[in-house]
């Protein structure tokens, strides 16, 4: 389950479960996800544990 909440041009994702965390991490690191990684920035220091809130920035 991924809980998403908006705050202006920022988005907060709460990822519950290792599967979604691994999937998102793989998506961000995938070479074809340049658009995704270009428009969505996740603070690296917050990208540590699957059961936490991720802070993303939209360009």
N, CA, C and O atoms as a Tripos MOL2 file, in Angstrom:
@<TRIPOS>MOLECULE
protein
  236   235    59     0     0
PROTEIN
NO_CHARGES

@<TRIPOS>ATOM
      1 N           0.8460   -1.1930    0.0000 N.3       1 UNK1
      2 CA          0.0000    0.0000    0.0000 C.3       1 UNK1
      3 C           0.8780    1.2380    0.0000 C.2       1 UNK1
      4 O           1.8720    1.3220    0.7210 O.2       1 UNK1
      5 N           0.4890    2.1840   -0.8160 N.am      2 UNK2
      6 CA          1.2060    3.4550   -0.8690 C.3       2 UNK2
      7 C           0.2250    4.5800   -0.5730 C.2       2 UNK2
      8 O          -0.7320    4.7880   -1.3190 O.2       2 UNK2
      9 N           0.4600    5.2930    0.5010 N.am      3 UNK3
     10 CA         -0.3960    6.4150    0.8730 C.3       3 UNK3
     11 C           0.2500    7.7000    0.3800 C.2       3 UNK3
     12 O           1.4000    7.9960    0.7040 O.2       3 UNK3
     13 N          -0.4940    8.4500   -0.3960 N.am      4 UNK4
     14 CA          0.0470    9.6700   -0.9910 C.3       4 UNK4
     15 C          -0.7380   10.8830   -0.5070 C.2       4 UNK4
     16 O          -1.9680   10.8880   -0.5460 O.2       4 UNK4
     17 N          -0.0360   11.8900   -0.0600 N.am      5 UNK5
     18 CA         -0.6760   13.1350    0.3400 C.3       5 UNK5
     19 C           0.0700   14.2980   -0.3120 C.2       5 UNK5
     20 O           1.2950   14.2860   -0.4260 O.2       5 UNK5
     21 N          -0.6960   15.2990   -0.7350 N.am      6 UNK6
     22 CA         -0.1290   16.4300   -1.4480 C.3       6 UNK6
     23 C           0.0320   17.6340   -0.5270 C.2       6 UNK6
     24 O          -0.7340   17.8310    0.4160 O.2       6 UNK6
     25 N           1.0570   18.4360   -0.8350 N.am      7 UNK7
     26 CA          1.2700   19.6820   -0.1170 C.3       7 UNK7
     27 C           1.9240   20.6660   -1.0830 C.2       7 UNK7
     28 O           3.1490   20.7350   -1.1820 O.2       7 UNK7
     29 N           1.0980   21.4190   -1.7870 N.am      8 UNK8
     30 CA          1.6280   22.3350   -2.7900 C.3       8 UNK8
     31 C           2.2220   21.5610   -3.9460 C.2       8 UNK8
     32 O           1.5530   20.7250   -4.5530 O.2       8 UNK8
     33 N           3.4930   21.8400   -4.2540 N.am      9 UNK9
     34 CA          4.1590   21.1020   -5.3200 C.3       9 UNK9
     35 C           4.9850   19.9510   -4.7650 C.2       9 UNK9
     36 O           5.8210   19.3770   -5.4610 O.2       9 UNK9
     37 N           4.7380   19.6240   -3.4980 N.am     10 UNK10
     38 CA          5.4540   18.5350   -2.8700 C.3      10 UNK10
     39 C           4.4870   17.3940   -2.6070 C.2      10 UNK10
     40 O           3.2850   17.6020   -2.4430 O.2      10 UNK10
     41 N           5.0230   16.2070   -2.5700 N.am     11 UNK11
     42 CA          4.1930   15.0270   -2.3560 C.3      11 UNK11
     43 C           4.8380   14.1690   -1.2710 C.2      11 UNK11
     44 O           6.0610   14.0670   -1.1690 O.2      11 UNK11
     45 N           3.9910   13.5700   -0.4830 N.am     12 UNK12
     46 CA          4.4740   12.6930    0.5660 C.3      12 UNK12
     47 C           3.9540   11.2870    0.3050 C.2      12 UNK12
     48 O           2.7500   11.0830    0.1550 O.2      12 UNK12
     49 N           4.8520   10.3320    0.2520 N.am     13 UNK13
     50 CA          4.4700    8.9490    0.0500 C.3      13 UNK13
     51 C           4.8030    8.1490    1.2990 C.2      13 UNK13
     52 O           5.9230    8.2000    1.8070 O.2      13 UNK13
     53 N           3.8290    7.4200    1.7780 N.am     14 UNK14
     54 CA          4.0760    6.5090    2.8810 C.3      14 UNK14
     55 C           4.0090    5.0970    2.3140 C.2      14 UNK14
     56 O           2.9420    4.6310    1.9150 O.2      14 UNK14
     57 N           5.1250    4.4370    2.2810 N.am     15 UNK15
     58 CA          5.2010    3.1290    1.6500 C.3      15 UNK15
     59 C           5.1870    2.0500    2.7240 C.2      15 UNK15
     60 O           6.0510    2.0030    3.5990 O.2      15 UNK15
     61 N           4.1880    1.1890    2.6320 N.am     16 UNK16
     62 CA          4.0470    0.1140    3.5980 C.3      16 UNK16
     63 C           4.3770   -1.2050    2.9200 C.2      16 UNK16
     64 O           3.6650   -1.6390    2.0150 O.2      16 UNK16
     65 N           5.4340   -1.8320    3.3490 N.am     17 UNK17
     66 CA          5.8250   -3.1150    2.7740 C.3      17 UNK17
     67 C           7.0970   -3.0180    1.9610 C.2      17 UNK17
     68 O           7.3330   -2.0340    1.2600 O.2      17 UNK17
     69 N           7.9060   -4.0430    2.0640 N.am     18 UNK18
     70 CA          9.1860   -4.0480    1.3700 C.3      18 UNK18
     71 C           9.0160   -4.0990   -0.1400 C.2      18 UNK18
     72 O           9.8610   -3.5890   -0.8750 O.2      18 UNK18
     73 N           7.9160   -4.7180   -0.6170 N.am     19 UNK19
     74 CA          7.7260   -4.8750   -2.0610 C.3      19 UNK19
     75 C           7.6150   -3.5220   -2.7450 C.2      19 UNK19
     76 O           8.2620   -3.2840   -3.7650 O.2      19 UNK19
     77 N           6.7970   -2.6350   -2.1890 N.am     20 UNK20
     78 CA          6.5970   -1.3290   -2.8060 C.3      20 UNK20
     79 C           7.8510   -0.4770   -2.6910 C.2      20 UNK20
     80 O           8.1780    0.2900   -3.5970 O.2      20 UNK20
     81 N           8.5490   -0.6150   -1.5740 N.am     21 UNK21
     82 CA          9.7990    0.1230   -1.3870 C.3      21 UNK21
     83 C          10.8270   -0.3050   -2.4300 C.2      21 UNK21
     84 O          11.4840    0.5260   -3.0570 O.2      21 UNK21
     85 N          10.9520   -1.6280   -2.6030 N.am     22 UNK22
     86 CA         11.9130   -2.1530   -3.5740 C.3      22 UNK22
     87 C          11.5300   -1.7630   -4.9890 C.2      22 UNK22
     88 O          12.3880   -1.4360   -5.8090 O.2      22 UNK22
     89 N          10.2220   -1.8000   -5.2730 N.am     23 UNK23
     90 CA          9.7470   -1.4460   -6.6060 C.3      23 UNK23
     91 C          10.0270    0.0150   -6.9200 C.2      23 UNK23
     92 O          10.4930    0.3420   -8.0120 O.2      23 UNK23
     93 N           9.7430    0.8930   -5.9660 N.am     24 UNK24
     94 CA          9.9810    2.3180   -6.1800 C.3      24 UNK24
     95 C          11.4670    2.6000   -6.3260 C.2      24 UNK24
     96 O          11.8780    3.4050   -7.1610 O.2      24 UNK24
     97 N          12.2690    1.9310   -5.5080 N.am     25 UNK25
     98 CA         13.7080    2.1250   -5.5750 C.3      25 UNK25
     99 C          14.2520    1.6640   -6.9260 C.2      25 UNK25
    100 O          15.1100    2.3210   -7.5160 O.2      25 UNK25
    101 N          13.7450    0.5290   -7.4110 N.am     26 UNK26
    102 CA         14.1760    0.0220   -8.7120 C.3      26 UNK26
    103 C          13.7220    0.9510   -9.8290 C.2      26 UNK26
    104 O          14.4430    1.1630  -10.8040 O.2      26 UNK26
    105 N          12.5120    1.5080   -9.6790 N.am     27 UNK27
    106 CA         11.9860    2.4200  -10.6870 C.3      27 UNK27
    107 C          12.8310    3.6800  -10.7780 C.2      27 UNK27
    108 O          13.1020    4.1750  -11.8720 O.2      27 UNK27
    109 N          13.2430    4.1930   -9.6390 N.am     28 UNK28
    110 CA         14.0520    5.4080   -9.6340 C.3      28 UNK28
    111 C          15.4380    5.1570  -10.2140 C.2      28 UNK28
    112 O          16.0370    6.0540  -10.8090 O.2      28 UNK28
    113 N          15.9480    3.9450  -10.0430 N.am     29 UNK29
    114 CA         17.2900    3.6270  -10.5130 C.3      29 UNK29
    115 C          17.3040    3.0850  -11.9360 C.2      29 UNK29
    116 O          18.3720    2.8750  -12.5110 O.2      29 UNK29
    117 N          16.1240    2.8580  -12.5070 N.am     30 UNK30
    118 CA         16.0480    2.2830  -13.8470 C.3      30 UNK30
    119 C          16.4450    3.3270  -14.8860 C.2      30 UNK30
    120 O          16.0510    4.4880  -14.7710 O.2      30 UNK30
    121 N          17.2170    2.9360  -15.8940 N.am     31 UNK31
    122 CA         17.6730    3.9120  -16.9030 C.3      31 UNK31
    123 C          16.5410    4.5410  -17.7010 C.2      31 UNK31
    124 O          16.6910    5.6510  -18.2120 O.2      31 UNK31
    125 N          15.4190    3.8560  -17.8160 N.am     32 UNK32
    126 CA         14.3010    4.4000  -18.5770 C.3      32 UNK32
    127 C          13.4040    5.2950  -17.7270 C.2      32 UNK32
    128 O          12.3870    5.7910  -18.2110 O.2      32 UNK32
    129 N          13.7710    5.5020  -16.4750 N.am     33 UNK33
    130 CA         12.9520    6.3350  -15.6030 C.3      33 UNK33
    131 C          13.5300    7.7390  -15.4990 C.2      33 UNK33
    132 O          13.4290    8.3880  -14.4570 O.2      33 UNK33
    133 N          14.1360    8.2020  -16.5890 N.am     34 UNK34
    134 CA         14.7460    9.5340  -16.5630 C.3      34 UNK34
    135 C          13.7030   10.6230  -16.3540 C.2      34 UNK34
    136 O          13.9410   11.5870  -15.6270 O.2      34 UNK34
    137 N          12.5350   10.4650  -17.0020 N.am     35 UNK35
    138 CA         11.4880   11.4620  -16.8130 C.3      35 UNK35
    139 C          11.0270   11.4600  -15.3710 C.2      35 UNK35
    140 O          10.8300   12.5120  -14.7640 O.2      35 UNK35
    141 N          10.8580   10.2610  -14.8280 N.am     36 UNK36
    142 CA         10.3910   10.1330  -13.4480 C.3      36 UNK36
    143 C          11.3950   10.7450  -12.4850 C.2      36 UNK36
    144 O          11.0270   11.5200  -11.6020 O.2      36 UNK36
    145 N          12.6630   10.3960  -12.6570 N.am     37 UNK37
    146 CA         13.6880   10.9090  -11.7540 C.3      37 UNK37
    147 C          13.9640   12.3890  -12.0020 C.2      37 UNK37
    148 O          14.4640   13.0910  -11.1230 O.2      37 UNK37
    149 N          13.6320   12.8600  -13.2160 N.am     38 UNK38
    150 CA         13.8560   14.2720  -13.5270 C.3      38 UNK38
    151 C          12.7920   15.1550  -12.8910 C.2      38 UNK38
    152 O          13.0890   16.2660  -12.4520 O.2      38 UNK38
    153 N          11.5610   14.6710  -12.8380 N.am     39 UNK39
    154 CA         10.4580   15.4730  -12.3410 C.3      39 UNK39
    155 C          10.1190   15.1880  -10.8890 C.2      39 UNK39
    156 O           9.4270   15.9740  -10.2410 O.2      39 UNK39
    157 N          10.6030   14.0730  -10.3820 N.am     40 UNK40
    158 CA         10.3020   13.7300   -8.9960 C.3      40 UNK40
    159 C          11.6060   13.5060   -8.2500 C.2      40 UNK40
    160 O          12.3820   12.6130   -8.5910 O.2      40 UNK40
    161 N          11.8380   14.3100   -7.2460 N.am     41 UNK41
    162 CA         13.0570   14.1980   -6.4580 C.3      41 UNK41
    163 C          12.7040   13.6940   -5.0590 C.2      41 UNK41
    164 O          11.8260   14.2370   -4.3890 O.2      41 UNK41
    165 N          13.3930   12.6680   -4.6470 N.am     42 UNK42
    166 CA         13.2010   12.1580   -3.2960 C.3      42 UNK42
    167 C          14.4600   12.4590   -2.4920 C.2      42 UNK42
    168 O          15.5740   12.1590   -2.9190 O.2      42 UNK42
    169 N          14.2630   13.0490   -1.3350 N.am     43 UNK43
    170 CA         15.4000   13.3600   -0.4820 C.3      43 UNK43
    171 C          16.1240   12.0700   -0.1130 C.2      43 UNK43
    172 O          15.5360   11.1590    0.4710 O.2      43 UNK43
    173 N          17.4100   12.0050   -0.4630 N.am     44 UNK44
    174 CA         18.1600   10.7660   -0.2940 C.3      44 UNK44
    175 C          18.2530   10.3520    1.1730 C.2      44 UNK44
    176 O          18.1890    9.1640    1.4920 O.2      44 UNK44
    177 N          18.4020   11.3260    2.0580 N.am     45 UNK45
    178 CA         18.5630   10.9850    3.4640 C.3      45 UNK45
    179 C          17.2680   10.4590    4.0740 C.2      45 UNK45
    180 O          17.2880    9.8580    5.1480 O.2      45 UNK45
    181 N          16.1420   10.6810    3.3940 N.am     46 UNK46
    182 CA         14.8810   10.1650    3.9060 C.3      46 UNK46
    183 C          14.5340    8.8260    3.2650 C.2      46 UNK46
    184 O          13.5970    8.1500    3.6900 O.2      46 UNK46
    185 N          15.2980    8.4470    2.2340 N.am     47 UNK47
    186 CA         15.0190    7.2240    1.4990 C.3      47 UNK47
    187 C          15.7880    6.0800    2.1480 C.2      47 UNK47
    188 O          16.6930    5.5040    1.5430 O.2      47 UNK47
    189 N          15.4220    5.7600    3.3770 N.am     48 UNK48
    190 CA         16.2030    4.8030    4.1460 C.3      48 UNK48
    191 C          15.4370    3.5430    4.4850 C.2      48 UNK48
    192 O          15.9870    2.4440    4.4210 O.2      48 UNK48
    193 N          14.1840    3.6880    4.8430 N.am     49 UNK49
    194 CA         13.4270    2.5580    5.3650 C.3      49 UNK49
    195 C          12.0640    2.5150    4.7050 C.2      49 UNK49
    196 O          11.4590    3.5630    4.4830 O.2      49 UNK49
    197 N          11.5600    1.3160    4.3810 N.am     50 UNK50
    198 CA         10.2860    1.2210    3.6660 C.3      50 UNK50
    199 C           9.0830    1.7010    4.4650 C.2      50 UNK50
    200 O           8.0870    2.1300    3.8840 O.2      50 UNK50
    201 N           9.1640    1.6350    5.7880 N.am     51 UNK51
    202 CA          7.9950    1.9860    6.5930 C.3      51 UNK51
    203 C           8.1340    3.4080    7.1340 C.2      51 UNK51
    204 O           8.1530    3.6260    8.3450 O.2      51 UNK51
    205 N           8.2290    4.3520    6.2300 N.am     52 UNK52
    206 CA          8.3610    5.7360    6.6520 C.3      52 UNK52
    207 C           7.8260    6.6490    5.5670 C.2      52 UNK52
    208 O           7.4670    6.1990    4.4790 O.2      52 UNK52
    209 N           7.7760    7.9060    5.8660 N.am     53 UNK53
    210 CA          7.2700    8.9010    4.9190 C.3      53 UNK53
    211 C           8.4170    9.4100    4.0470 C.2      53 UNK53
    212 O           9.4690    9.8050    4.5490 O.2      53 UNK53
    213 N           8.1920    9.3930    2.7440 N.am     54 UNK54
    214 CA          9.1920    9.8910    1.8140 C.3      54 UNK54
    215 C           8.8000   11.2870    1.3540 C.2      54 UNK54
    216 O           7.6350   11.5490    1.0540 O.2      54 UNK54
    217 N           9.7620   12.1600    1.3010 N.am     55 UNK55
    218 CA          9.5350   13.5450    0.9090 C.3      55 UNK55
    219 C           9.9760   13.7130   -0.5410 C.2      55 UNK55
    220 O          11.1620   13.5990   -0.8490 O.2      55 UNK55
    221 N           9.0260   13.9830   -1.4260 N.am     56 UNK56
    222 CA          9.3320   14.1120   -2.8500 C.3      56 UNK56
    223 C           9.0690   15.5300   -3.3230 C.2      56 UNK56
    224 O           8.1580   16.1960   -2.8300 O.2      56 UNK56
    225 N           9.8540   15.9860   -4.2630 N.am     57 UNK57
    226 CA          9.6880   17.3070   -4.8500 C.3      57 UNK57
    227 C           9.3570   17.1710   -6.3270 C.2      57 UNK57
    228 O          10.0000   16.4080   -7.0480 O.2      57 UNK57
    229 N           8.3520   17.9110   -6.7720 N.am     58 UNK58
    230 CA          7.9770   17.8990   -8.1780 C.3      58 UNK58
    231 C           8.4980   19.1390   -8.8760 C.2      58 UNK58
    232 O           8.3770   20.2510   -8.3620 O.2      58 UNK58
    233 N           9.0790   18.9410  -10.0490 N.am     59 UNK59
    234 CA          9.5480   20.0720  -10.8490 C.3      59 UNK59
    235 C           8.5410   20.3740  -11.9400 C.2      59 UNK59
    236 O           8.7440   21.2950  -12.7300 O.2      59 UNK59
@<TRIPOS>BOND
     1     1     2 1
     2     2     3 1
     3     3     4 2
     4     3     5 am
     5     5     6 1
     6     6     7 1
     7     7     8 2
     8     7     9 am
     9     9    10 1
    10    10    11 1
    11    11    12 2
    12    11    13 am
    13    13    14 1
    14    14    15 1
    15    15    16 2
    16    15    17 am
    17    17    18 1
    18    18    19 1
    19    19    20 2
    20    19    21 am
    21    21    22 1
    22    22    23 1
    23    23    24 2
    24    23    25 am
    25    25    26 1
    26    26    27 1
    27    27    28 2
    28    27    29 am
    29    29    30 1
    30    30    31 1
    31    31    32 2
    32    31    33 am
    33    33    34 1
    34    34    35 1
    35    35    36 2
    36    35    37 am
    37    37    38 1
    38    38    39 1
    39    39    40 2
    40    39    41 am
    41    41    42 1
    42    42    43 1
    43    43    44 2
    44    43    45 am
    45    45    46 1
    46    46    47 1
    47    47    48 2
    48    47    49 am
    49    49    50 1
    50    50    51 1
    51    51    52 2
    52    51    53 am
    53    53    54 1
    54    54    55 1
    55    55    56 2
    56    55    57 am
    57    57    58 1
    58    58    59 1
    59    59    60 2
    60    59    61 am
    61    61    62 1
    62    62    63 1
    63    63    64 2
    64    63    65 am
    65    65    66 1
    66    66    67 1
    67    67    68 2
    68    67    69 am
    69    69    70 1
    70    70    71 1
    71    71    72 2
    72    71    73 am
    73    73    74 1
    74    74    75 1
    75    75    76 2
    76    75    77 am
    77    77    78 1
    78    78    79 1
    79    79    80 2
    80    79    81 am
    81    81    82 1
    82    82    83 1
    83    83    84 2
    84    83    85 am
    85    85    86 1
    86    86    87 1
    87    87    88 2
    88    87    89 am
    89    89    90 1
    90    90    91 1
    91    91    92 2
    92    91    93 am
    93    93    94 1
    94    94    95 1
    95    95    96 2
    96    95    97 am
    97    97    98 1
    98    98    99 1
    99    99   100 2
   100    99   101 am
   101   101   102 1
   102   102   103 1
   103   103   104 2
   104   103   105 am
   105   105   106 1
   106   106   107 1
   107   107   108 2
   108   107   109 am
   109   109   110 1
   110   110   111 1
   111   111   112 2
   112   111   113 am
   113   113   114 1
   114   114   115 1
   115   115   116 2
   116   115   117 am
   117   117   118 1
   118   118   119 1
   119   119   120 2
   120   119   121 am
   121   121   122 1
   122   122   123 1
   123   123   124 2
   124   123   125 am
   125   125   126 1
   126   126   127 1
   127   127   128 2
   128   127   129 am
   129   129   130 1
   130   130   131 1
   131   131   132 2
   132   131   133 am
   133   133   134 1
   134   134   135 1
   135   135   136 2
   136   135   137 am
   137   137   138 1
   138   138   139 1
   139   139   140 2
   140   139   141 am
   141   141   142 1
   142   142   143 1
   143   143   144 2
   144   143   145 am
   145   145   146 1
   146   146   147 1
   147   147   148 2
   148   147   149 am
   149   149   150 1
   150   150   151 1
   151   151   152 2
   152   151   153 am
   153   153   154 1
   154   154   155 1
   155   155   156 2
   156   155   157 am
   157   157   158 1
   158   158   159 1
   159   159   160 2
   160   159   161 am
   161   161   162 1
   162   162   163 1
   163   163   164 2
   164   163   165 am
   165   165   166 1
   166   166   167 1
   167   167   168 2
   168   167   169 am
   169   169   170 1
   170   170   171 1
   171   171   172 2
   172   171   173 am
   173   173   174 1
   174   174   175 1
   175   175   176 2
   176   175   177 am
   177   177   178 1
   178   178   179 1
   179   179   180 2
   180   179   181 am
   181   181   182 1
   182   182   183 1
   183   183   184 2
   184   183   185 am
   185   185   186 1
   186   186   187 1
   187   187   188 2
   188   187   189 am
   189   189   190 1
   190   190   191 1
   191   191   192 2
   192   191   193 am
   193   193   194 1
   194   194   195 1
   195   195   196 2
   196   195   197 am
   197   197   198 1
   198   198   199 1
   199   199   200 2
   200   199   201 am
   201   201   202 1
   202   202   203 1
   203   203   204 2
   204   203   205 am
   205   205   206 1
   206   206   207 1
   207   207   208 2
   208   207   209 am
   209   209   210 1
   210   210   211 1
   211   211   212 2
   212   211   213 am
   213   213   214 1
   214   214   215 1
   215   215   216 2
   216   215   217 am
   217   217   218 1
   218   218   219 1
   219   219   220 2
   220   219   221 am
   221   221   222 1
   222   222   223 1
   223   223   224 2
   224   223   225 am
   225   225   226 1
   226   226   227 1
   227   227   228 2
   228   227   229 am
   229   229   230 1
   230   230   231 1
   231   231   232 2
   232   231   233 am
   233   233   234 1
   234   234   235 1
   235   235   236 2
@<TRIPOS>SUBSTRUCTURE
     1 UNK1         2 RESIDUE 1 A UNK
     2 UNK2         6 RESIDUE 1 A UNK
     3 UNK3        10 RESIDUE 1 A UNK
     4 UNK4        14 RESIDUE 1 A UNK
     5 UNK5        18 RESIDUE 1 A UNK
     6 UNK6        22 RESIDUE 1 A UNK
     7 UNK7        26 RESIDUE 1 A UNK
     8 UNK8        30 RESIDUE 1 A UNK
     9 UNK9        34 RESIDUE 1 A UNK
    10 UNK10       38 RESIDUE 1 A UNK
    11 UNK11       42 RESIDUE 1 A UNK
    12 UNK12       46 RESIDUE 1 A UNK
    13 UNK13       50 RESIDUE 1 A UNK
    14 UNK14       54 RESIDUE 1 A UNK
    15 UNK15       58 RESIDUE 1 A UNK
    16 UNK16       62 RESIDUE 1 A UNK
    17 UNK17       66 RESIDUE 1 A UNK
    18 UNK18       70 RESIDUE 1 A UNK
    19 UNK19       74 RESIDUE 1 A UNK
    20 UNK20       78 RESIDUE 1 A UNK
    21 UNK21       82 RESIDUE 1 A UNK
    22 UNK22       86 RESIDUE 1 A UNK
    23 UNK23       90 RESIDUE 1 A UNK
    24 UNK24       94 RESIDUE 1 A UNK
    25 UNK25       98 RESIDUE 1 A UNK
    26 UNK26      102 RESIDUE 1 A UNK
    27 UNK27      106 RESIDUE 1 A UNK
    28 UNK28      110 RESIDUE 1 A UNK
    29 UNK29      114 RESIDUE 1 A UNK
    30 UNK30      118 RESIDUE 1 A UNK
    31 UNK31      122 RESIDUE 1 A UNK
    32 UNK32      126 RESIDUE 1 A UNK
    33 UNK33      130 RESIDUE 1 A UNK
    34 UNK34      134 RESIDUE 1 A UNK
    35 UNK35      138 RESIDUE 1 A UNK
    36 UNK36      142 RESIDUE 1 A UNK
    37 UNK37      146 RESIDUE 1 A UNK
    38 UNK38      150 RESIDUE 1 A UNK
    39 UNK39      154 RESIDUE 1 A UNK
    40 UNK40      158 RESIDUE 1 A UNK
    41 UNK41      162 RESIDUE 1 A UNK
    42 UNK42      166 RESIDUE 1 A UNK
    43 UNK43      170 RESIDUE 1 A UNK
    44 UNK44      174 RESIDUE 1 A UNK
    45 UNK45      178 RESIDUE 1 A UNK
    46 UNK46      182 RESIDUE 1 A UNK
    47 UNK47      186 RESIDUE 1 A UNK
    48 UNK48      190 RESIDUE 1 A UNK
    49 UNK49      194 RESIDUE 1 A UNK
    50 UNK50      198 RESIDUE 1 A UNK
    51 UNK51      202 RESIDUE 1 A UNK
    52 UNK52      206 RESIDUE 1 A UNK
    53 UNK53      210 RESIDUE 1 A UNK
    54 UNK54      214 RESIDUE 1 A UNK
    55 UNK55      218 RESIDUE 1 A UNK
    56 UNK56      222 RESIDUE 1 A UNK
    57 UNK57      226 RESIDUE 1 A UNK
    58 UNK58      230 RESIDUE 1 A UNK
    59 UNK59      234 RESIDUE 1 A UNK
